[in-house]
Amino acid sequence: MDARTEISQSEPIDRSPIPMGEFVAMIASIMALTALGIDSMLPALPAIGEQLGVSEPNHRQYIITAFMLGFAVGQLFHGPLADRFGRKPVIGIALALYVVTNVVAAFSSSFELLLVARAASGAAVAAGRVVTVALVRDCFQGRAMARVMSLAFMTFMVVPVLAPAWGQLMVMIFGSWRLIFGGIGIVAALVLTWFLIRMPETLDPKSVNPLDLREIWRGYRIMFRDRWAVGYTFATAAITGCFFAFIGSIQQIVYDVFKRPELLTVVFASVAGLMAVSAFANSRLVMRFGMRFLSHLAILVTTILAMVHLAVILLGGENLVVFIVLQAPMMAAMGLANSNFSAMAMENMGEIAGRASSLQGFIATLGAAVFGAVIGQAFDGTTVPLYIGFTVLGLAALGIVFVTERGKLFRRN
């Protein structure tokens, strides 16, 4: 039995500094600011493109891509800062910057300025991914950490369900996509106030690391020497690339492929709703079956469903109902895999939680943003490029996990 198995079989560690329900809700709210910054944009992309002079429809996807690239790069900085100055000040300053950058986006007079503001917004809110993972790792370990992350994921999935509807409301009723950014800024300010009032610092003073390039590099070396940290980080990049490809393409798919623009929010909610169900199921099942078994099964199901969907398209059997019926369980399986991949990548990183979360987030998000952008820009008026991409990335993730686990998949511990 290796050290990894011993950790997984040990009693879960729970050191929540505030009531568990509030802790999960707060973490979910911070994480949800990222989803809000992405998903609320989807119905507004045509209006933004028209007002700011974007003639090529695929180029509207850059509004999403710029945010994701900023999100990827920002993670490199938040982790080391959180290990040096603590979780609370880093999240606090980052959320304040998120408010400011969304105000700039709301008043952007050109597409280029909007893209800069979006990249800066992504870089700021990246703290919500990096530092919250480190914060959860400060307080929980093992399967307990996977359970908390799943509960948080389930809670924040309410945002992807509602955000597109809110964005569509701003455009259709009030006639202004700029109100979307203003609303994001207000929500971010409220979450920031709650966090500053209620969440204490969770970084153990003994674990404070100097802001030293040599120390940062030492932490990176520790992470790169850990087989599970590296393997599951790259597997996360592949599976998150599927998410990003879907988000970047869904507006054009509903509008241009199925010719039902009024159903965008319904389609997105149908998919996101099942993802929330899978996150809730994972929070229960992971304590019984373990992270490996569930995530390995989920990635296998994801890949099989992608292949089946591609076959249906090529045989001419796809319509909007079939799209939802096949896409929703596939995205649910992706979410199930993603929650556990992130927890397993961080399992042995307690000593360098901030730096490890930062580097893992950068690698996974940058890779996913590139994969998602390539698939999204290949949109040709059909869903074929999307499902070819899903199939390739699913097989890649499965291969990476197979190598990481040295061929021993579906283990319970």
C-alpha positions as CSV (number, residue, x, y, z in Angstrom):
1,M,0.0,0.0,0.0
2,D,1.4,3.4,-1.0
3,A,1.2,6.7,0.8
4,R,-1.5,7.8,-1.5
5,T,-3.8,4.9,-0.5
6,E,-3.0,5.4,3.1
7,I,-4.2,9.0,2.9
8,S,-7.3,8.0,1.0
9,Q,-8.2,5.4,3.7
10,S,-7.6,7.7,6.7
11,E,-10.4,9.4,8.6
12,P,-11.6,12.6,6.8
13,I,-10.2,15.8,8.4
14,D,-12.7,18.6,9.1
15,R,-11.6,22.0,10.5
16,S,-14.3,24.3,9.2
17,P,-13.8,27.8,10.8
18,I,-17.5,28.7,10.4
19,P,-20.7,26.5,10.2
20,M,-20.4,24.0,7.5
21,G,-23.5,25.2,5.6
22,E,-22.2,28.7,5.5
23,F,-18.7,27.6,4.6
24,V,-20.0,25.7,1.6
25,A,-22.3,28.5,0.5
26,M,-19.5,31.1,0.7
27,I,-17.1,29.0,-1.2
28,A,-19.8,28.3,-3.8
29,S,-20.6,32.0,-4.1
30,I,-17.0,32.9,-4.7
31,M,-16.6,30.2,-7.3
32,A,-19.9,31.2,-8.9
33,L,-18.6,34.6,-9.7
34,T,-16.5,32.9,-12.4
35,A,-19.6,31.2,-13.9
36,L,-21.5,34.4,-13.7
37,G,-18.8,36.2,-15.6
38,I,-19.0,33.6,-18.4
39,D,-22.5,32.2,-18.7
40,S,-24.4,35.5,-18.5
41,M,-22.6,36.6,-21.6
42,L,-23.9,33.9,-23.9
43,P,-27.3,35.4,-24.9
44,A,-25.6,38.9,-25.3
45,L,-22.9,37.8,-27.7
46,P,-24.8,38.8,-30.9
47,A,-25.8,42.2,-29.4
48,I,-22.3,42.9,-28.3
49,G,-20.9,41.9,-31.6
50,E,-23.4,44.1,-33.5
51,Q,-22.8,47.2,-31.3
52,L,-19.0,46.9,-31.2
53,G,-18.6,46.1,-34.9
54,V,-17.6,42.4,-34.8
55,S,-18.4,41.1,-38.3
56,E,-17.2,37.5,-38.0
57,P,-19.6,35.4,-35.8
58,N,-16.9,33.0,-34.5
59,H,-14.9,36.1,-33.3
60,R,-17.6,36.8,-30.7
61,Q,-16.3,33.7,-28.8
62,Y,-13.2,35.8,-28.0
63,I,-15.3,37.5,-25.3
64,I,-15.3,34.1,-23.5
65,T,-11.8,33.2,-24.5
66,A,-10.2,36.4,-23.3
67,F,-11.8,35.9,-19.9
68,M,-10.5,32.3,-19.7
69,L,-7.0,33.2,-20.7
70,G,-6.9,35.9,-18.1
71,F,-8.3,33.4,-15.6
72,A,-5.5,31.0,-16.5
73,V,-2.6,33.5,-16.2
74,G,-4.0,35.1,-13.0
75,Q,-3.8,31.8,-11.2
76,L,0.0,31.8,-11.3
77,F,0.1,34.8,-9.1
78,H,-2.7,34.3,-6.6
79,G,-1.3,31.0,-5.2
80,P,2.1,32.3,-4.1
81,L,0.5,35.5,-2.8
82,A,-2.0,33.4,-0.8
83,D,0.8,31.3,0.7
84,R,2.7,34.4,1.7
85,F,0.0,36.9,2.8
86,G,-2.9,34.6,3.6
87,R,-6.1,33.5,1.9
88,K,-8.3,36.4,3.1
89,P,-6.4,39.5,1.8
90,V,-5.7,37.9,-1.6
91,I,-9.3,37.0,-2.1
92,G,-10.5,40.3,-0.8
93,I,-8.3,42.4,-3.1
94,A,-9.0,40.1,-6.1
95,L,-12.8,40.5,-5.7
96,A,-12.4,44.2,-5.4
97,L,-10.5,44.3,-8.7
98,Y,-13.2,42.1,-10.2
99,V,-15.8,44.7,-9.4
100,V,-13.7,47.5,-11.0
101,T,-12.9,45.5,-14.2
102,N,-16.6,44.7,-14.7
103,V,-17.4,48.4,-14.5
104,V,-14.8,49.1,-17.1
105,A,-16.3,46.4,-19.3
106,A,-19.8,48.0,-18.9
107,F,-18.5,51.3,-20.3
108,S,-16.3,49.8,-23.1
109,S,-16.6,51.7,-26.3
110,S,-14.6,49.2,-28.5
111,F,-14.3,45.5,-28.9
112,E,-10.6,45.7,-28.1
113,L,-11.2,47.5,-24.8
114,L,-13.9,45.0,-23.8
115,L,-11.5,42.1,-24.5
116,V,-8.8,43.8,-22.3
117,A,-11.4,44.3,-19.5
118,R,-12.5,40.7,-19.8
119,A,-9.0,39.4,-19.6
120,A,-8.4,41.5,-16.5
121,S,-11.7,40.3,-15.0
122,G,-10.6,36.7,-15.5
123,A,-7.2,37.3,-14.0
124,A,-8.9,38.9,-10.9
125,V,-11.6,36.3,-10.3
126,A,-9.0,33.5,-10.7
127,A,-8.4,33.9,-7.0
128,G,-11.8,32.5,-6.6
129,R,-10.6,29.2,-8.1
130,V,-7.0,29.1,-6.7
131,V,-7.4,30.5,-3.2
132,T,-10.7,28.8,-2.4
133,V,-9.2,25.4,-3.3
134,A,-6.3,26.2,-1.0
135,L,-8.7,27.5,1.7
136,V,-10.7,24.2,1.5
137,R,-7.5,22.2,1.7
138,D,-6.6,24.2,4.8
139,C,-9.7,23.0,6.5
140,F,-10.4,19.5,5.0
141,Q,-8.5,16.5,3.7
142,G,-9.1,13.3,1.8
143,R,-12.7,12.4,0.9
144,A,-14.0,15.2,3.1
145,M,-12.3,17.7,0.8
146,A,-13.9,16.0,-2.3
147,R,-17.3,16.1,-0.5
148,V,-17.0,19.8,0.3
149,M,-15.9,20.6,-3.3
150,S,-18.8,18.6,-4.6
151,L,-21.3,20.4,-2.4
152,A,-19.9,23.8,-3.4
153,F,-20.0,22.8,-7.0
154,M,-23.6,21.7,-6.7
155,T,-24.6,24.9,-5.0
156,F,-22.8,27.2,-7.5
157,M,-24.4,25.3,-10.4
158,V,-27.5,27.3,-9.7
159,V,-25.7,30.2,-11.4
160,P,-25.2,28.6,-14.8
161,V,-28.8,27.7,-14.8
162,L,-30.0,31.3,-14.1
163,A,-27.2,33.4,-15.5
164,P,-28.1,33.0,-19.2
165,A,-31.7,33.9,-18.5
166,W,-30.6,37.0,-16.6
167,G,-28.3,38.0,-19.6
168,Q,-31.1,37.4,-22.0
169,L,-33.5,39.5,-19.8
170,M,-31.0,42.4,-19.9
171,V,-30.8,42.3,-23.7
172,M,-34.4,41.6,-24.6
173,I,-36.3,43.8,-22.1
174,F,-33.8,46.5,-21.2
175,G,-32.0,46.5,-24.5
176,S,-28.5,46.7,-22.9
177,W,-25.8,44.1,-22.6
178,R,-23.9,46.7,-20.5
179,L,-26.3,46.1,-17.5
180,I,-25.0,42.5,-17.4
181,F,-21.5,43.7,-16.4
182,G,-23.0,46.2,-13.9
183,G,-25.0,43.4,-12.3
184,I,-21.9,41.2,-12.0
185,G,-20.1,44.0,-10.2
186,I,-22.9,44.4,-7.7
187,V,-23.0,40.7,-6.9
188,A,-19.2,40.6,-6.5
189,A,-19.3,43.5,-4.1
190,L,-22.0,41.7,-2.0
191,V,-20.0,38.4,-1.9
192,L,-16.8,40.4,-1.0
193,T,-18.6,42.0,2.0
194,W,-19.8,38.7,3.2
195,F,-16.4,37.1,2.9
196,L,-14.6,39.9,4.7
197,I,-17.1,39.9,7.6
198,R,-17.4,36.2,8.2
199,M,-14.4,34.2,7.0
200,P,-11.3,34.2,9.3
201,E,-7.8,33.5,8.0
202,T,-7.3,29.8,7.5
203,L,-3.5,29.7,6.6
204,D,-1.6,28.3,9.5
205,P,1.1,30.8,10.5
206,K,3.6,27.9,10.5
207,S,2.8,27.3,6.8
208,V,3.5,30.8,5.7
209,N,6.0,30.7,2.8
210,P,8.2,33.7,1.8
211,L,7.5,35.3,-1.5
212,D,10.7,34.1,-3.0
213,L,11.2,32.8,-6.5
214,R,13.4,30.0,-5.2
215,E,10.7,28.9,-2.8
216,I,8.1,29.1,-5.5
217,W,10.1,27.0,-7.8
218,R,10.8,24.5,-5.0
219,G,7.0,24.2,-4.6
220,Y,6.6,23.7,-8.3
221,R,9.2,21.0,-8.2
222,I,7.4,19.2,-5.4
223,M,4.2,19.2,-7.4
224,F,5.9,18.0,-10.6
225,R,7.4,15.1,-8.7
226,D,4.0,13.9,-7.6
227,R,2.5,11.6,-10.1
228,W,-1.1,12.1,-9.1
229,A,-0.7,15.9,-9.0
230,V,0.7,16.0,-12.5
231,G,-1.5,13.3,-14.1
232,Y,-4.8,14.6,-12.7
233,T,-3.9,18.2,-13.6
234,F,-3.5,17.3,-17.2
235,A,-6.6,15.1,-17.2
236,T,-8.5,18.1,-15.7
237,A,-7.2,20.3,-18.6
238,A,-8.6,17.8,-21.1
239,I,-12.0,17.5,-19.5
240,T,-12.3,21.2,-18.8
241,G,-11.5,21.8,-22.4
242,C,-14.8,20.1,-23.2
243,F,-16.6,22.5,-20.9
244,F,-15.0,25.5,-22.5
245,A,-15.7,24.2,-26.0
246,F,-19.4,23.7,-25.1
247,I,-19.7,27.2,-23.5
248,G,-18.0,28.9,-26.5
249,S,-20.2,27.1,-29.0
250,I,-23.6,26.7,-27.4
251,Q,-25.0,30.1,-28.4
252,Q,-24.2,29.5,-32.1
253,I,-25.4,25.9,-31.9
254,V,-28.8,26.9,-30.6
255,Y,-29.1,30.0,-32.8
256,D,-27.6,28.7,-36.1
257,V,-27.8,24.9,-36.0
258,F,-31.2,24.4,-34.4
259,K,-32.7,27.9,-35.3
260,R,-34.2,28.3,-31.8
261,P,-32.6,31.3,-30.2
262,E,-35.5,31.8,-27.8
263,L,-34.6,28.4,-26.2
264,L,-30.9,29.1,-25.4
265,T,-31.6,29.6,-21.6
266,V,-33.8,26.4,-21.5
267,V,-31.1,24.3,-23.3
268,F,-28.3,25.6,-21.1
269,A,-30.4,25.1,-17.9
270,S,-31.3,21.6,-18.9
271,V,-27.6,20.7,-19.2
272,A,-26.4,22.6,-16.1
273,G,-29.3,21.3,-14.0
274,L,-28.1,17.7,-14.4
275,M,-24.6,18.7,-13.6
276,A,-25.8,20.0,-10.3
277,V,-27.5,16.6,-9.6
278,S,-24.3,14.8,-10.4
279,A,-22.4,17.1,-8.0
280,F,-24.8,16.3,-5.3
281,A,-24.6,12.6,-6.0
282,N,-20.8,12.8,-5.9
283,S,-20.9,14.4,-2.5
284,R,-22.7,11.3,-1.2
285,L,-21.1,8.6,-3.2
286,V,-17.5,9.7,-2.9
287,M,-17.5,8.8,0.8
288,R,-18.6,5.3,0.0
289,F,-16.8,4.4,-3.3
290,G,-13.9,6.8,-3.3
291,M,-12.6,9.4,-5.8
292,R,-10.8,7.0,-8.1
293,F,-13.7,4.7,-8.8
294,L,-16.2,7.5,-9.4
295,S,-14.0,9.7,-11.6
296,H,-12.7,6.9,-13.7
297,L,-16.2,5.6,-14.4
298,A,-17.3,9.2,-15.1
299,I,-14.6,9.8,-17.7
300,L,-15.3,6.5,-19.4
301,V,-19.0,7.4,-19.6
302,T,-18.1,10.8,-21.0
303,T,-16.0,9.4,-23.8
304,I,-18.6,6.8,-24.7
305,L,-21.4,9.3,-24.8
306,A,-19.3,11.7,-27.0
307,M,-18.7,8.8,-29.5
308,V,-22.4,7.9,-29.5
309,H,-23.4,11.5,-30.1
310,L,-21.0,11.9,-32.9
311,A,-22.3,8.7,-34.5
312,V,-25.9,10.0,-34.2
313,I,-24.9,13.3,-35.9
314,L,-23.1,11.5,-38.8
315,L,-26.2,9.3,-39.3
316,G,-28.4,12.3,-39.5
317,G,-30.4,11.6,-36.4
318,E,-29.7,14.7,-34.3
319,N,-32.3,17.4,-33.4
320,L,-32.6,19.7,-30.4
321,V,-34.2,17.1,-28.2
322,V,-31.6,14.5,-29.0
323,F,-28.9,17.1,-28.4
324,I,-30.1,17.8,-24.9
325,V,-30.8,14.1,-24.1
326,L,-27.2,13.1,-25.0
327,Q,-25.4,16.3,-23.9
328,A,-26.9,16.6,-20.4
329,P,-25.6,13.2,-19.0
330,M,-22.3,13.7,-20.7
331,M,-21.8,17.1,-19.0
332,A,-22.9,15.6,-15.7
333,A,-20.3,12.9,-16.1
334,M,-17.7,15.5,-16.9
335,G,-18.6,17.4,-13.7
336,L,-18.3,14.2,-11.7
337,A,-14.9,13.6,-13.0
338,N,-13.7,17.2,-12.6
339,S,-14.6,17.5,-8.9
340,N,-12.7,14.4,-8.0
341,F,-9.7,15.1,-10.4
342,S,-9.2,18.4,-8.6
343,A,-9.3,16.9,-5.2
344,M,-6.9,14.1,-6.1
345,A,-4.4,16.5,-7.7
346,M,-4.3,18.4,-4.4
347,E,-4.2,15.4,-2.1
348,N,-0.5,15.4,-1.3
349,M,0.0,19.2,-1.7
350,G,-0.8,20.3,1.9
351,E,2.6,21.9,2.4
352,I,2.3,24.0,-0.7
353,A,-1.4,24.2,-1.2
354,G,-1.5,27.7,-2.5
355,R,1.4,27.3,-5.0
356,A,0.2,23.9,-6.1
357,S,-3.4,25.1,-6.6
358,S,-2.0,28.0,-8.5
359,L,0.2,26.0,-10.9
360,Q,-2.4,23.3,-11.4
361,G,-5.1,25.9,-12.1
362,F,-2.8,27.6,-14.6
363,I,-1.9,24.4,-16.5
364,A,-5.5,23.1,-16.5
365,T,-7.2,26.3,-17.4
366,L,-4.7,27.4,-20.1
367,G,-4.8,24.0,-21.7
368,A,-8.6,24.0,-21.5
369,A,-8.9,27.5,-22.9
370,V,-6.7,26.6,-25.9
371,F,-8.6,23.3,-26.5
372,G,-11.9,25.0,-26.1
373,A,-10.9,27.9,-28.4
374,V,-9.6,25.5,-31.1
375,I,-12.8,23.5,-31.0
376,G,-15.0,26.6,-30.9
377,Q,-13.3,28.3,-33.8
378,A,-13.8,25.2,-35.8
379,F,-17.6,25.7,-35.7
380,D,-18.9,25.3,-39.2
381,G,-22.6,25.5,-38.8
382,T,-22.9,21.9,-37.5
383,T,-22.1,20.2,-34.1
384,V,-19.6,17.8,-35.8
385,P,-16.5,19.7,-34.7
386,L,-17.7,19.9,-31.1
387,Y,-18.2,16.1,-30.8
388,I,-15.0,15.3,-32.5
389,G,-13.3,17.5,-30.0
390,F,-15.2,15.9,-27.1
391,T,-14.2,12.4,-28.3
392,V,-10.5,13.3,-28.7
393,L,-10.3,15.1,-25.3
394,G,-12.2,12.3,-23.6
395,L,-9.8,9.6,-24.9
396,A,-6.9,11.9,-23.9
397,A,-8.1,12.2,-20.4
398,L,-8.7,8.5,-20.1
399,G,-5.2,7.8,-21.4
400,I,-3.6,10.2,-19.0
401,V,-5.5,8.6,-16.0
402,F,-4.5,5.1,-17.2
403,V,-0.8,6.1,-17.2
404,T,-1.1,8.0,-13.9
405,E,-2.7,5.0,-12.2
406,R,-0.3,2.6,-13.9
407,G,-3.2,0.7,-15.5
408,K,-5.1,0.2,-12.2
409,L,-8.4,1.9,-12.8
410,F,-11.6,1.9,-10.9
411,R,-10.0,1.2,-7.5
412,R,-12.3,1.8,-4.5
413,N,-9.4,3.3,-2.4
